């Protein structure tokens, strides 16, 4: 019964509204005719509880933040719903047991992967912390004891690499890299050297600029491959000499061709890249930039490099060794002079 008020003023008589429901008492419900359908067999109370549990699982799937606790609770509620409501698997009622099983299996699988990812994340964080501590220790030691020989420098760089991890690169920004090169060139005793070759990455960057400042008399040897894209990058690297005042000693074309077992050759990367770079630099610099040689692709060259033995010693008759020896001889016998060198003067 519900009492209703028609106005805000006090009254002695109030309207009365009465509802009649078959669920008002167990006695009244028991006196009603019993149905024969699946819903009647289950009963209203159990049906409402089952639907409510299924809707709660749906909300948990779509509206929660992914955490291990959420997935554990989701798997547990799926098990509880399937155990509490046997009729969820009946085909006449939609067979909700199957999607519940799938949701439970997915939650358990995600939970297993979630725990694995968390464990790997913790391991990675611990490894980074340990590596940072080891790198800091090595850097402090190297700063306190500056290497005095090339071997000591190589040993220090190797320790840094091992401290950061086997595959982790040594990442230095411009000022730190410039200081390292300054120490490497000015504080290391190299002995009586004929030639010091520095293998630089392709293109322009901090390293060529720092070397031009630290070694103003150094020369640039441009290395390219036959394809046009690589030739363009090599040409820009050689054109740096216009700003640094260095001399371009020449151009070397690598991976020019591959010699097949039958004696024929195939050019995998095209042809003409080295000649194009030499001609373009000659035009841009106003002096002759020679193409010193073309080095073919040779499996023996890679094997010798991995073994640490120069190919010209291990296999002097190999095509790549012959080409490398000719390039070295061309660099050794060339005349030195002011031709092609930019003098540090400006017209008044």
MOWOLIN-V190121 format. One record per helix or strand. SS is the DSSP state (2 for helix, 1 for strand). FROM is the first residue (numbers start at 1). LEN is the number of residues. If there is no record, write none. Layout:
SS_FROM_LEN + SS_FROM_LEN
//
This chain:
1_2_3 + 1_15_3 + 2_26_5 + 2_38_5 + 2_44_20 + 2_68_17 + 2_86_4 + 2_91_3 + 2_96_49 + 1_149_1 + 2_150_15 + 2_174_13 + 1_189_1 + 2_206_9 + 1_219_7 + 2_228_12 + 2_241_4 + 1_247_13 + 1_265_2 + 2_273_13 + 1_291_7 + 2_299_9 + 2_311_4 + 2_319_15
//
